[in-house]
Amino acid sequence: MERLRQRLEAAEKALASFEKLANLKNPNDVERDAAIQRFEFSFEASWKAAKQYLYDIEGLDAGSPKSVIRSCREVHLLEDEEAVLALEMVNDCNLTVHTYNEEVAIKIHKNLSRYNNLLQQWVERMNGKVME
């Protein structure tokens, strides 16, 4: 349970940093790339917190981000439409290695505000369940 608390704390810190850039309307290319980088860190911290949550609280062992998301939907941490968005988020996160491609970077950046909101809700729900 201590590991779960550490993972949730790391996710919260990453999300606080991400939020500062996720909602910029007209970022320059440096701000856009920084926002994408913070998205990567936040997603990584959040899905790993969810993986630990599933293991510690639900007794489930999921290995990949997509299997963690599907399991979170099954235990009602994510609604169906949120799980669909989260799976899209995985795909975009996998594309972040191509941010040198302007088109890809612009596409990913357009989704960051929605991703930030979803990640915030996901971590809040886990925290709420842990505190029960």
Secondary structure, DSSP 8 states (H G I E B T S, - for coil): -HHHHHHHHHHHHHHHHHHHHHT-SS--HHHHHHHHHHHHHHHHHHHHHHHHHIIIII-----SHHHHHHHHHHTTSS-HHHHHHHHHHHHHHHHGGGTTSHHHHHHHHHHHHHHHHHHHHHHHHHHHHHH-
